[in-house]
């Protein structure tokens, strides 16, 4: 597969995953969370995963992931918390989902581009 074909395939996989995540019901995730992330063009290129009501955005489609993109969690009592799992950093505790999304975007790793097919080992350094 050529690099262009790999990028096209990754874009298809990411798009299909976003469609699944955006269709989740409120028992799985607050629908406002993936909608807000999907509305941002840079985050729309990343591979979304929902677990325990939290939204994770990944630079690859497989596991393990680098964990270097902020994950968005609802905070007990209201608001959100954004955590980067690669180093355990709490990036912030914004009140709105829109602020949480902007916090994730501001803290994207250097050179962060669209997700790639594969695992953390396949993410460009």
C-alpha positions in Angstrom: 0.0 0.0 0.0 1.4 3.4 -0.9 1.5 6.3 1.6 -1.4 8.0 -0.2 -3.5 4.8 0.0 -2.6 4.3 3.7 -3.7 7.9 4.5 -7.0 7.4 2.6 -7.6 4.1 4.4 -6.9 5.7 7.8 -9.3 8.6 6.9 -12.0 6.0 6.1 -11.4 4.1 9.3 -11.4 7.3 11.4 -14.6 8.5 9.7 -16.4 5.2 10.3 -15.4 5.2 14.0 -16.6 8.8 14.4 -20.0 7.8 12.9 -20.3 5.1 15.5 -19.3 7.3 18.4 -21.6 10.1 17.3 -24.5 7.6 17.2 -24.0 6.4 20.8 -26.8 7.0 23.2 -26.6 9.0 26.4 -26.0 5.8 28.4 -22.7 5.4 26.7 -21.5 9.1 26.6 -23.1 12.5 26.8 -23.8 13.1 23.1 -22.6 16.7 23.5 -19.0 15.5 24.2 -18.3 13.7 20.9 -20.3 16.3 18.9 -18.1 19.1 20.3 -14.9 17.3 19.6 -16.1 16.3 16.1 -16.9 20.0 15.4 -13.2 20.8 15.6 -11.4 20.0 12.3 -8.1 18.9 14.0 -9.9 16.5 16.4 -12.1 15.1 13.7 -8.9 13.6 12.1 -8.1 11.6 15.3 -9.5 8.2 16.1 -12.2 8.5 18.8 -12.9 5.9 21.5 -15.4 6.0 24.3 -14.9 4.2 27.5 -16.8 4.6 30.8 -18.4 7.8 29.5 -15.0 9.4 28.6 -13.9 10.4 25.1 -10.4 9.4 24.1 -8.8 10.8 20.9 -5.9 8.8 19.4 -3.3 9.4 16.8 -3.6 5.7 15.7 -6.4 3.2 15.2 -4.9 0.4 17.2 -3.8 -0.4 20.7 -1.5 0.5 22.4 -1.9 4.2 21.7 0.6 6.9 22.6 -1.9 8.4 25.1 -0.5 11.9 24.3 -3.8 13.5 23.3 -6.0 14.8 26.1 -9.0 12.6 27.1 -12.2 14.3 28.1 -14.1 13.2 31.2 -17.2 14.6 33.0 -16.3 15.9 36.4 -18.5 14.8 39.3 -20.6 17.9 40.3 -20.4 19.4 36.8 -17.9 20.5 34.3 -15.1 18.5 32.7 -11.5 17.3 33.3 -9.0 16.8 30.6 -6.2 14.3 31.3 -3.2 13.4 29.1 -2.5 9.7 30.0 1.0 9.5 28.6 2.3 11.6 31.6 -0.7 11.7 33.8 -1.0 15.5 33.4 -4.3 17.1 34.3 -4.5 19.7 31.5 -7.4 21.5 33.1 -10.9 21.4 34.6 -13.1 23.6 32.3 -16.7 24.2 33.0 -18.0 23.7 29.4 -17.4 21.0 26.8 -16.4 23.7 24.3 -13.6 24.9 26.7 -12.6 21.3 27.2 -12.3 20.7 23.4 -10.2 23.9 23.0 -7.9 22.7 25.9 -7.3 19.5 24.0 -6.5 21.3 20.8 -4.1 23.7 22.6 -2.3 20.7 24.0 -2.0 18.5 20.9 1.5 17.0 20.6 3.9 18.7 18.2 3.4 17.5 14.7 0.0 15.9 15.5 -1.6 15.0 12.2 -4.4 12.7 11.2 -4.5 9.3 12.8 -2.6 6.5 11.2 -3.5 2.8 10.8 -1.6 0.8 13.4 -0.4 1.3 17.0 1.8 3.8 18.9 4.8 2.3 17.1 3.4 3.5 13.8 2.7 7.1 14.9 5.3 9.5 13.2 7.7 10.8 15.8 
